[in-house]
Amino acid sequence: MSCPHCGAPAAGTATRGGLVAHCDPFRVNYRGRRLDLTQRQAEILYQLVRFGRASFDLLQGTAGYEAVRTTVHALRKRLPADFAIIAVHGWGYELVTADQMPATGTGG
């Protein structure tokens, strides 16, 4: 049996770097504490935790591109500081940990 929402194995749980995302119902915990997310934010974060990256096609479902962008923008503010969601130009988003984050600034 698989998850009715995303087709994941029945367990419906994905983990990545301390994040534990559940599929039915969608919810995400970090180090034992539940993140305060909307249903749509939890759905998107579940996909990112499960696969590490996800295309706009996978994330949008019945929503449009702008709805996904808006949801991801709000989700970024609710992520633990150890994580970031970065845009993959022309494709979708990637969930990265602090040690994978691209360097910012010009150095000097």
C-alpha positions as CSV (number, residue, x, y, z in Angstrom):
1,M,0.0,0.0,0.0
2,S,1.2,3.5,-0.7
3,C,0.5,7.1,0.4
4,P,-2.7,8.3,-1.2
5,H,-1.2,11.8,-1.7
6,C,2.3,11.2,-3.1
7,G,2.7,7.4,-3.8
8,A,5.4,7.0,-1.1
9,P,5.7,3.6,0.6
10,A,3.1,3.0,3.3
11,A,5.4,4.1,6.0
12,G,5.2,7.6,4.5
13,T,8.2,9.0,6.4
14,A,11.3,10.6,5.0
15,T,14.3,11.9,6.9
16,R,17.2,14.3,6.1
17,G,19.6,15.9,8.5
18,G,17.3,15.8,11.5
19,L,14.1,16.7,9.6
20,V,11.5,13.9,9.7
21,A,8.6,14.4,7.3
22,H,5.5,12.4,7.4
23,C,3.1,11.9,4.5
24,D,-0.3,11.0,6.0
25,P,-1.1,13.5,7.4
26,F,1.6,15.8,6.2
27,R,3.7,17.1,9.1
28,V,7.4,17.7,9.7
29,N,9.4,17.4,12.9
30,Y,12.9,18.7,13.5
31,R,14.9,17.2,16.4
32,G,11.7,16.0,18.0
33,R,9.7,19.2,17.7
34,R,6.9,19.7,15.2
35,L,7.5,22.6,12.8
36,D,4.6,25.1,12.6
37,L,3.7,24.7,8.9
38,T,0.6,25.0,6.8
39,Q,-0.6,21.9,5.0
40,R,0.8,23.1,1.7
41,Q,4.2,24.0,3.2
42,A,4.4,20.5,4.9
43,E,3.6,18.8,1.5
44,I,6.3,20.7,-0.3
45,L,8.9,20.1,2.5
46,Y,8.0,16.4,2.5
47,Q,8.9,16.2,-1.2
48,L,12.1,18.1,-0.6
49,V,13.1,15.9,2.4
50,R,12.2,12.8,0.5
51,F,14.1,13.5,-2.7
52,G,16.5,16.4,-1.8
53,R,15.2,18.3,-4.8
54,A,11.9,18.6,-6.6
55,S,10.7,20.1,-9.9
56,F,8.0,22.7,-10.2
57,D,5.8,20.0,-11.9
58,L,6.0,17.8,-8.8
59,L,5.4,20.6,-6.4
60,Q,2.6,22.5,-8.0
61,G,0.0,19.8,-8.2
62,T,-3.2,21.8,-8.9
63,A,-1.6,25.1,-7.8
64,G,0.2,27.4,-10.2
65,Y,3.8,28.6,-10.4
66,E,3.2,31.7,-8.3
67,A,1.5,29.7,-5.6
68,V,4.5,27.4,-5.3
69,R,6.9,30.4,-5.2
70,T,4.8,32.1,-2.5
71,T,4.6,28.9,-0.4
72,V,8.3,28.3,-0.7
73,H,9.1,31.9,0.2
74,A,7.1,31.5,3.4
75,L,8.5,28.0,4.1
76,R,12.1,29.3,4.0
77,K,11.3,31.6,7.0
78,R,10.1,28.6,9.0
79,L,13.0,26.2,8.3
80,P,15.6,25.6,11.0
81,A,18.8,27.6,10.4
82,D,20.6,24.4,9.5
83,F,18.6,24.2,6.2
84,A,17.9,26.3,3.2
85,I,15.8,25.9,0.1
86,I,17.6,27.1,-3.0
87,A,16.1,27.6,-6.5
88,V,17.3,25.5,-9.3
89,H,16.9,27.8,-12.2
90,G,14.3,26.7,-14.7
91,W,13.6,23.4,-12.8
92,G,12.5,23.6,-9.2
93,Y,14.0,23.7,-5.7
94,E,16.6,21.9,-3.7
95,L,16.8,21.4,0.1
96,V,20.4,21.9,1.3
97,T,22.0,21.7,4.8
98,A,24.2,24.5,6.2
99,D,27.4,22.8,5.0
100,Q,26.0,22.5,1.5
101,M,24.9,26.1,1.2
102,P,26.6,28.1,-1.5
103,A,29.0,30.8,-0.3
104,T,27.7,34.4,-0.5
105,G,29.5,37.6,-1.0
106,T,32.6,38.3,-3.1
107,G,35.3,37.5,-0.6
108,G,38.1,39.7,-0.5
